Amino acid sequence: MSGAAPGNSAQDVALAGLLGYARHHVPYYQTVVPPGPLTAENAVSTLRRLPLLHRTDVRRERPRLWSADGDARQWRKVHTTGTTGAPLEVVVDQAAQQAELGALMRHVARCAQQSTGLSVAHLTLHLASASRSSAGPKPSGTRLVKWNLSRAWQLTDTEFRRVAQELQGTVVTVMPSVAAALCARLGPKAEVRPRLIVLSGEQFTEHLRERVKDTFGCPVTALYTLAEAGIVAYECGETRSYHLEETGVFLEVVGDDGSPLPAGESGDIAVTPLMNRAMPLLRYVIGDRGVLVDDPCGCGQSGPRLRLLGSRTQHALVRGPGNRGVRSIDLAKLCRQLDLAVCGITRDGDELVVEHRDEHPATDVQRTAIGAALRSAIGPGLTVRTVQVTGSPAAGSAAAPAPVPPAILPPQDIAAWAREELRGRPGVLAAVLTGSALDPSTLSRFSDIDMTIVIDGDPCQEQWFTLAAAMNRHIATLRVNVSQAAGLAKAPLVAGRLLAERHPVVGTLEAAGVAWPAVGDLASEGRFWAQNAENVLWTRLTSADRGRTDPVRDAWLASRFCLDALRYRLLCEGGRVTAARQVLRLAPQLGAPDERGIRHAFDVGREHRPPPVPGSPEADGFLRTALAAVRWTGGFL
């Protein structure tokens, strides 16, 4: 909404262009937008003749809301939380993405009083989210990072506080529920001071704002954002109301019949993103309520402002002692972040009971984060208990939508399930788990859950293919290997790792005939491995598309080569340690080249540190470090 006269603002021009584009290129709007000339002078009045667009409409008409024009390969898919049903999938074109980035950077520049040389990090706790980094819009020299903390969360408190030091001097954008979890994890006074914290994606209380401010000792501001529309408005530091982001969004406050309401009257918020041609959403209503304010703002900025009043359609699921409540939309966003399939929430005195329908109990990460977020929203004196359920939600509990089940599973749970699968199966002599599944702090998003089954027959028989495939389908990322003891004897490093790291499932490796490999066999295999590893790393380092590769994957790949180089060196010197973190601790004693570089590659590959920009010297440095480690081991062998 613009304070200028109709037809005199850039917003009216953009709105007229969007209406014309939608009428010509979007099937849904070809009969909805009325015929006739579309100009800056009549754009607003034309828009207000259109019916409101609700989530149910978007879900039903989604294929017809896509533009028939444009390059779909450049569009990005975004998903809503699914609070009112199945999550919505909306496509956003590059122009809209750039507009949202521009709005973010303008707000950061206003609050930080700096527009160049900033590092901006968006923090998530969503297991499926991928950490990535990019250079900001030129010529700002800003670095933009999306950092998934869910794997760093598996570290000890001391290690996690060290990880958090990466946020020193950084502008942090984060959902309020994730901010609450960070405050609970880091304690009342964190030892890290970001430049600025920007809360967005959820409504929050002043209590949480003050808690975040006290914990991190830095300014805290907010953005009003929607997954479907980007940044709608930015918070005023003087009044706590929101200034409209008029270059990218046309906003109305409407009554039940869809008619616009004057300033001072509360109603539903309807937004029209102006930049997104891939999937135009005209007069889109999501359930939030607000009121437009047109009196002069204390900060001196002109134009209408928005005051958020909460949600009409998303009532509080449960309330605390002070009548503070948590809405289903906020709980759904938190559950999506944590990959927790919450199906109900109840209050019993000073205890909140959160029911979730997953195959496995909630992890420590999930329990800690959801507890911190709910206490922040409802009341600090409450305790929060998670309960795994298999049937319907308990009577009186409020339902919430369920996202993807958790991916980090305790090894004892995996072993117990596999034990039942293998019980009484003829030919199975032993089975063990190895690798990063045994230590959550070493997990990456590329990690597999490795299980080796030792049998007394031919592993090429059809029954073993069938068994492995069936088990792999049951647990995501599970990789079942079936072998004879004689076959493992031909793979010395694998045999050594099985014996050194094993988490038993059935039987014992020794009884199955698996013996510790001879040093000569390890050295012979290691020389061949080093030659192949050097070729792989050299090819990857000199490829023509280095600027487009994923630095997190490169770091993970480099750390794998470094770890195996250290393992060969250690085992050939008589050691019997192969677990990743133990091997890393021994790297200085072994005289490994660039031990700090090896550790850095390991941390970035596990998302314990934010990634560098693709194609940067730091990104290339991971593979160079691995190449040096491989050559060091090859020379020794």
C-alpha positions in Angstrom: 0.0 0.0 0.0 1.4 3.4 -0.9 1.0 6.8 0.6 1.3 8.4 -2.8 -1.7 9.3 -4.9 -2.9 6.4 -7.1 -0.9 6.2 -10.3 2.0 8.3 -9.1 4.1 5.6 -7.4 6.5 3.0 -8.7 4.4 0.5 -6.8 1.3 1.3 -8.9 3.4 0.9 -12.1 4.7 -2.5 -10.8 1.1 -3.6 -9.8 -0.2 -2.7 -13.3 2.5 -4.7 -14.9 1.9 -7.7 -12.7 -1.9 -7.7 -13.4 -1.3 -7.5 -17.1 1.3 -10.3 -17.0 -1.0 -12.5 -14.9 -3.9 -12.0 -17.2 -1.8 -13.0 -20.3 0.4 -15.8 -18.9 -1.3 -17.4 -15.9 -4.2 -19.7 -16.7 -6.0 -19.1 -13.4 -6.1 -15.3 -13.8 -7.0 -15.2 -17.5 -10.7 -15.1 -16.4 -10.2 -13.5 -13.0 -8.5 -10.2 -14.0 -11.1 -8.2 -15.9 -10.5 -7.1 -19.5 -9.6 -3.6 -20.4 -6.5 -1.4 -20.2 -4.3 -1.7 -17.1 -2.5 1.4 -16.1 -0.8 2.8 -13.0 -3.9 4.9 -12.5 -6.4 2.0 -12.3 -4.1 -0.8 -11.0 -5.2 -0.5 -7.4 -8.9 -0.3 -8.1 -8.6 -3.3 -10.5 -6.8 -5.4 -7.9 -9.5 -4.7 -5.4 -12.2 -6.0 -7.7 -10.5 -9.4 -7.5 -11.6 -12.1 -5.0 -9.3 -12.9 -2.1 -6.9 -15.8 -2.6 -6.8 -18.3 0.3 -4.5 -21.2 0.9 -7.2 -23.7 -0.1 -7.4 -21.9 -3.4 -3.7 -22.1 -3.9 -3.7 -25.8 -3.1 -6.6 -26.5 -5.4 -5.5 -24.3 -8.3 -1.7 -24.6 -8.0 -1.0 -26.0 -11.5 -3.1 -23.1 -13.0 -1.3 -20.5 -10.9 2.0 -21.3 -12.6 3.1 -19.0 -15.3 3.2 -20.4 -18.9 6.0 -18.0 -19.6 9.6 -17.8 -18.3 12.4 -20.2 -17.7 11.3 -22.7 -15.0 14.8 -23.9 -14.6 15.6 -20.6 -12.8 12.7 -20.9 -10.4 13.1 -22.0 -6.8 10.6 -24.0 -4.9 9.6 -22.9 -1.4 7.3 -24.8 1.1 5.0 -23.5 3.7 4.6 -25.2 7.1 1.3 -26.8 6.2 -0.5 -25.5 9.3 -3.9 -25.7 7.7 -3.3 -29.0 5.9 -0.7 -30.3 3.5 2.2 -27.9 3.0 2.0 -25.6 0.0 4.7 -25.5 -2.6 5.2 -22.1 -4.3 7.7 -21.3 -7.1 9.6 -18.1 -7.0 11.6 -16.6 -9.9 15.0 -15.0 -9.8 13.6 -11.4 -9.8 11.6 -12.1 -6.6 14.6 -13.8 -5.0 16.8 -10.8 -5.7 14.1 -8.4 -4.5 13.9 -10.3 -1.2 17.6 -10.2 -0.8 17.6 -6.5 -1.5 15.0 -5.9 1.1 17.0 -7.9 3.7 20.2 -6.0 2.9 18.4 -2.6 3.2 17.1 -3.4 6.6 20.4 -4.8 7.8 22.2 -1.7 6.5 19.7 0.5 8.4 20.1 -1.4 11.7 23.8 -2.1 11.5 24.6 1.3 10.0 26.8 -0.4 7.5 26.1 -1.6 4.0 29.4 -3.2 2.9 31.7 -5.9 4.1 29.1 -7.6 6.2 28.7 -11.4 6.9 25.0 -12.4 7.1 24.2 -15.9 8.4 20.8 -17.5 8.4 20.6 -20.3 11.1 18.4 -23.3 10.9 17.8 -26.5 12.9 16.2 -28.4 10.0 18.0 -31.7 9.2 17.0 -31.6 5.5 18.4 -28.1 5.1 21.7 -27.7 3.3 24.3 -25.2 4.4 25.6 -23.0 1.7 27.4 -19.7 1.1 27.4 -17.0 -1.6 28.7 -13.6 -2.3 26.2 -10.8 -1.7 25.0 -8.3 -4.3 27.8 -6.2 -5.8 29.5 -4.0 -4.8 28.6 -4.6 -1.1 31.3 -7.3 -0.5 28.8 -9.1 1.8 29.0 -12.8 2.4 25.6 -14.6 2.7 25.5 -17.9 4.6 22.8 -20.4 5.3 24.0 -22.6 8.2 22.3 -25.7 9.4 23.2 -26.2 13.1 21.4 -29.5 13.6 24.6 -31.6 13.3 26.7 -29.2 15.3 24.0 -29.5 18.0 25.2 -33.1 18.5 28.5 -31.8 20.0 29.1 -31.4 23.7 28.2 -28.0 25.3 31.8 -27.0 25.3 32.3 -27.9 21.7 29.0 -26.2 20.7 30.0 -22.9 22.4 33.3 -23.0 20.4 31.2 -23.5 17.2 29.0 -20.6 18.1 32.1 -18.3 18.1 31.7 -18.3 14.3 28.9 -15.9 14.8 31.1 -13.2 16.3 30.5 -9.9 14.5 28.0 -11.6 12.1 24.5 -10.4 11.2 22.3 -13.4 12.2 18.8 -14.1 10.8 16.9 -16.7 12.6 13.4 -17.9 13.4 12.3 -17.0 17.0 11.9 -20.6 18.0 15.5 -21.4 16.9 16.7 -18.3 18.7 15.0 -19.6 21.9 16.7 -22.9 21.5 20.1 -21.2 21.1 19.5 -19.1 24.2 18.7 -22.3 26.2 21.8 -24.1 24.8 24.3 -21.3 25.3 23.1 -20.1 28.7 22.0 -16.7 29.9 25.2 -15.0 28.8 26.8 -16.3 25.6 30.4 -15.8 24.9 29.7 -14.6 21.4 28.5 -11.2 20.2 26.9 -11.0 16.8 26.6 -7.7 15.1 22.8 -7.9 14.9 20.1 -10.5 15.2 17.1 -10.4 12.9 14.1 -12.5 13.9 11.7 -13.5 11.2 9.3 -16.2 10.1 7.2 -16.4 13.3 5.5 -14.0 15.7 7.3 -13.7 19.0 7.0 -12.1 22.5 8.9 -9.1 23.9 10.1 -11.5 26.6 11.9 -13.5 23.9 13.3 -10.4 22.3 14.8 -9.3 25.7 16.1 -12.8 26.3 17.9 -12.9 22.9 19.3 -9.4 23.5 20.6 -10.3 27.0 22.1 -13.7 25.8 24.0 -12.3 22.9 24.5 -8.7 24.0 23.6 -7.2 20.6 20.7 -5.3 19.0 17.6 -7.4 18.0 15.2 -6.4 15.2 12.6 -8.2 13.2 11.1 -8.7 9.7 7.5 -9.7 8.8 8.1 -12.5 6.3 6.0 -15.1 4.5 7.4 -18.2 2.7 5.0 -17.4 -0.2 5.7 -13.7 -0.4 9.2 -13.0 1.0 9.8 -9.9 3.1 6.5 -8.0 3.6 7.6 -5.4 6.2 10.4 -4.4 8.5 10.3 -3.5 12.1 10.6 0.1 13.3 13.1 0.4 16.1 11.2 3.3 17.6 7.6 2.0 17.7 7.8 -1.8 17.2 5.4 -1.4 14.3 6.3 -2.5 10.8 7.1 -0.3 7.8 5.8 -1.7 4.6 8.3 -3.0 2.0 6.5 -1.3 -0.8 9.0 -2.0 -3.6 8.2 -5.7 -3.4 4.7 -6.2 -1.9 1.3 -4.5 -2.1 -0.4 -4.9 1.3 -4.0 -4.5 2.3 -6.0 -4.9 5.5 -9.4 -6.3 4.4 -12.7 -7.1 5.9 -14.6 -10.4 5.7 -16.0 -9.4 2.3 -12.6 -8.6 0.9 -13.1 -4.8 0.9 -10.1 -2.8 2.0 -10.3 -1.2 5.5 -9.1 2.3 6.4 -6.2 2.9 8.7 -7.1 2.2 12.3 -9.5 -0.7 11.6 -8.3 -4.2 12.1 -8.8 -7.0 9.6 -7.1 -9.8 7.7 -3.8 -9.1 6.0 -3.8 -9.7 2.2 -0.5 -9.4 0.3 0.3 -9.2 -3.4 4.0 -9.9 -4.1 4.9 -7.6 -7.0 8.1 -9.2 -8.3 7.3 -12.9 -8.7 6.1 -13.7 -12.2 6.6 -17.5 -11.8 3.5 -17.9 -9.6 1.6 -14.6 -9.0 -0.5 -14.5 -5.9 -3.0 -11.6 -6.0 -4.7 -10.6 -2.7 -3.3 -13.6 -0.9 -4.7 -14.1 2.6 -2.8 -16.4 5.1 -4.8 -15.7 8.3 -2.7 -13.1 10.1 -4.5 -10.0 11.3 -3.3 -6.4 11.5 -4.1 -2.8 11.4 -2.6 0.0 9.2 -1.3 3.0 11.0 -0.9 6.3 9.1 0.1 8.7 11.9 3.7 10.1 11.9 6.2 7.5 13.0 8.7 8.2 15.8 11.6 7.3 13.6 10.7 10.1 11.1 10.0 7.8 8.2 6.9 8.5 6.1 4.3 6.1 4.7 1.8 3.7 6.2 2.9 1.2 8.9 1.5 -2.2 9.9 0.8 -3.3 13.4 0.4 -7.1 13.8 -2.4 -8.2 16.0 -2.0 -12.0 15.8 -4.0 -14.5 13.9 -7.8 -15.1 13.6 -7.6 -18.5 12.0 -4.7 -19.8 14.0 -5.9 -19.7 17.6 -3.7 -20.6 20.5 -3.2 -24.4 20.8 -2.4 -24.2 24.5 -1.9 -21.3 26.9 0.4 -20.8 29.9 -0.1 -19.3 33.4 -0.1 -15.7 32.0 -2.5 -16.5 29.2 0.4 -16.5 26.7 -0.2 -19.0 24.0 1.4 -20.8 21.1 -0.3 -20.9 17.7 -0.5 -23.9 15.4 1.4 -22.0 12.7 4.3 -21.4 15.1 4.4 -24.9 16.3 4.3 -26.2 12.7 7.2 -24.1 11.7 9.2 -25.3 14.7 8.3 -29.0 14.0 9.4 -28.6 10.3 12.7 -27.1 11.5 13.3 -30.1 13.9 11.9 -32.9 11.6 9.6 -33.8 14.5 6.1 -35.2 13.6 4.2 -33.5 16.4 0.6 -34.6 16.5 -0.7 -33.0 19.7 0.1 -30.7 22.7 -1.6 -30.5 26.1 -1.0 -28.7 29.4 -1.2 -30.5 32.7 -0.5 -27.9 35.4 3.0 -26.7 35.0 3.9 -29.4 32.5 3.4 -29.3 28.7 3.1 -32.7 27.0 4.1 -32.8 23.4 3.0 -35.9 21.5 4.8 -36.9 18.3 4.2 -39.7 15.9 7.6 -40.9 14.7 9.3 -44.3 14.4 11.8 -43.3 17.0 11.7 -41.3 20.3 12.7 -37.6 20.0 16.4 -37.0 20.1 18.2 -34.7 22.6 18.3 -32.0 19.9 14.6 -32.1 19.3 13.7 -32.2 23.0 16.0 -29.4 23.9 14.9 -27.1 21.1 11.1 -27.7 21.4 11.3 -27.3 25.2 13.2 -24.0 24.9 10.8 -22.6 22.2 7.6 -23.5 24.1 8.9 -22.1 27.4 9.8 -18.9 25.6 6.3 -18.6 24.0 4.2 -19.7 27.0 6.1 -19.3 30.2 9.6 -20.0 31.6 8.3 -21.9 34.6 6.9 -24.8 32.6 8.5 -28.1 32.0 8.1 -29.8 28.6 7.9 -33.5 28.1 7.9 -35.3 24.7 5.9 -38.5 24.3 6.1 -40.9 21.3 2.7 -42.1 20.3 1.4 -44.6 17.8 -2.3 -44.0 17.8 -4.5 -40.9 17.6 -3.6 -37.8 19.7 -4.8 -37.8 23.3 -8.2 -36.5 24.1 -8.1 -32.7 24.6 -4.8 -32.3 22.8 -4.5 -29.8 19.9 -3.3 -31.3 16.6 -0.4 -30.0 14.5 0.8 -31.1 11.1 3.6 -33.7 10.8 6.8 -33.1 8.9 9.5 -35.7 7.9 10.6 -38.1 10.6 14.1 -37.5 12.2 17.2 -38.7 10.4 19.6 -39.0 13.3 19.0 -42.3 14.9 20.8 -43.7 17.9 23.0 -46.7 17.0 21.4 -48.9 19.7 18.0 -48.4 18.1 19.4 -49.4 14.7 21.1 -52.4 16.1 18.0 -53.5 18.0 15.9 -53.3 14.9 18.5 -55.1 12.7 18.9 -57.8 15.4 15.2 -58.7 15.0 15.5 -58.7 11.2 18.5 -61.1 11.3 17.3 -63.3 14.2 17.3 -67.0 13.2 18.4 -66.3 9.6 20.5 -69.2 8.3 24.0 -68.4 7.2 24.4 -65.2 9.2 27.6 -65.4 11.4 27.9 -61.8 12.6 26.7 -58.3 11.9 28.1 -55.0 13.1 27.6 -51.2 12.7 30.6 -49.0 11.9 31.4 -45.4 10.9 29.7 -42.1 11.7 26.4 -43.8 12.8 28.2 -44.6 16.0 29.1 -41.0 16.8 26.4 -38.4 15.9 29.0 -35.6 16.2 30.8 -37.0 13.1 27.6 -37.3 11.0 27.3 -35.3 7.8 24.4 -34.9 5.4 26.3 -37.3 3.1 26.9 -40.0 5.7 25.6 -43.5 5.3 24.7 -45.9 8.1 27.1 -48.7 7.5 26.2 -52.3 8.5 28.3 -55.3 7.6 26.9 -58.8 7.7 29.3 -61.7 7.6 27.9 -64.9 6.2 29.2 -68.5 5.7 28.1 -68.8 2.0 28.2 -67.1 -1.3 27.2 -63.4 -0.9 26.1 -63.3 -4.6 23.1 -65.6 -3.9 19.8 -63.8 -4.5 18.7 -64.1 -0.9 21.4 -61.7 0.3 20.6 -59.1 -2.4 16.9 -59.3 -1.3 17.8 -59.0 2.3 20.1 -56.0 1.9 17.6 -54.2 -0.4 14.8 -54.8 2.1 16.8 -53.5 5.1 18.1 -50.5 3.1 14.5 -49.5 2.3 13.5 -49.5 5.9 16.0 -46.9 7.1 17.0 -43.9 5.0 20.8 -43.9 4.2 21.3 -47.4 5.6 23.9 -49.3 3.5 24.0 -53.0 4.2 27.1 -54.9 3.0 27.1 -58.7 2.9 30.5 -60.5 2.8 32.4 -63.6 3.8 35.4 -63.4 6.2 37.6 -64.4 3.2 36.4 -61.4 1.3 37.1 -59.0 4.2 40.6 -60.4 4.4 41.2 -58.9 0.9 40.1 -55.4 2.2 42.5 -54.8 5.1 41.4 -51.3 6.0 37.7 -52.3 6.0 38.5 -55.3 8.2 40.5 -53.2 10.6 37.7 -50.6 10.9 35.2 -53.3 11.5 37.2 -54.8 14.4 38.2 -51.4 15.8 34.9 -49.5 15.6 32.2 -52.2 15.7 28.8 -51.8 17.4 27.6 -55.5 17.7 24.3 -56.5 16.1 24.6 -60.3 16.2 27.5 -62.7 16.8 31.1 -61.7 16.9 33.5 -60.9 14.1 36.3 -63.2 15.6 33.9 -66.2 15.7 33.0 -65.4 12.1 36.7 -65.7 11.1 37.5 -62.0 10.7 41.1 -61.4 11.8 43.2 -58.2 12.2 45.0 -57.4 9.0 48.8 -57.8 8.6 50.8 -54.6 8.3 52.2 -55.7 4.9 48.7 -56.2 3.5 47.6 -52.8 4.8 50.7 -51.1 3.2 50.2 -52.8 -0.1 46.5 -51.8 -0.2 47.4 -48.3 1.0 49.9 -47.7 -1.8 47.2 -48.6 -4.4 44.6 -46.5 -2.6 46.9 -43.4 -2.4 47.6 -43.5 -6.2 43.8 -43.6 -6.9 43.0 -41.0 -4.3 45.6 -38.6 -5.7 44.1 -38.9 -9.2 40.6 -38.3 -7.9 41.6 -35.2 -6.0 43.7 -33.8 -8.8 40.9 -34.2 -11.3 38.4 -32.5 -9.0 40.8 -29.6 -8.2 41.5 -28.8 -11.8 37.9 -29.3 -13.2 36.4 -26.5 -15.2 33.4 -26.1 -13.0 35.2 -25.5 -9.7 33.1 -22.3 -9.1 29.9 -24.3 -9.2 30.8 -27.2 -6.8 29.4 -27.5 -3.3 32.1 -26.6 -0.7 30.4 -28.7 2.0 30.6 -31.8 -0.2 34.2 -30.9 -1.1 35.1 -30.5 2.5 33.4 -33.8 3.4 35.1 -35.6 0.5 38.5 -34.1 1.5 38.0 -35.1 5.2 37.3 -38.7 4.1 40.5 -38.9 2.1 42.4 -37.3 5.1 40.9 -39.7 7.6 41.8 -42.8 5.4 45.3 -41.4 4.9 45.7 -41.1 8.7 44.2 -44.5 9.2 46.7 -46.2 6.9 49.6 -44.4 8.5 48.4 -45.2 12.0 47.6 -48.9 11.4 50.9 -49.4 9.5 52.7 -48.1 12.6 50.9 -50.7 14.8 48.0 -48.7 16.0 44.5 -50.1 16.3 42.4 -46.9 16.3 40.2 -46.0 13.3 37.2 -44.0 14.7 37.2 -40.5 13.1 37.5 -38.3 16.1 40.2 -40.5 17.7 42.2 -40.5 14.5 41.9 -36.7 14.2 43.3 -36.3 17.8 46.3 -38.4 16.9 47.1 -36.4 13.7 49.7 -34.1 15.3 51.5 -37.1 16.9 51.7 -38.7 13.5 53.2 -35.6 12.0 50.4 -35.1 9.5 50.8 -32.1 7.1 48.4 -29.1 7.8 46.7 -30.7 10.8 44.6 -27.5 11.2 43.5 -27.7 7.6 42.4 -31.3 8.1 40.4 -30.4 11.1 38.8 -27.4 9.2 37.8 -29.7 6.3 36.2 -32.1 8.8 34.3 -29.4 10.6 32.9 -27.8 7.4 32.0 -31.2 5.9 30.0 -31.9 9.1 28.5 -28.4 9.1 30.1 -27.6 12.4 31.4 -24.5 10.7 29.7 -22.4 8.0 30.9 -23.1 4.4 33.0 -20.8 2.2 31.8 -19.3 -1.1 32.1 -21.8 -4.0 35.3 -21.4 -6.0 37.0 -19.4 -3.2 40.6 -20.2 -2.1 39.2 -21.5 1.1 36.9 -23.9 -0.8 39.8 -25.1 -2.9 41.9 -25.5 0.2 40.0 -28.5 1.4 41.0 -30.6 -1.6 44.6 -29.3 -1.5 44.9 -30.3 2.1 43.6 -33.8 1.3 46.0 -34.1 -1.6 48.9 -33.2 0.7 47.7 -35.8 3.2 47.4 -38.5 0.6 50.8 -37.8 -0.8 52.3 -37.8 2.7 50.8 -41.3 3.4 51.8 -42.6 0.0 55.4 -41.5 0.5 55.5 -43.3 3.9 54.0 -46.5 2.6 
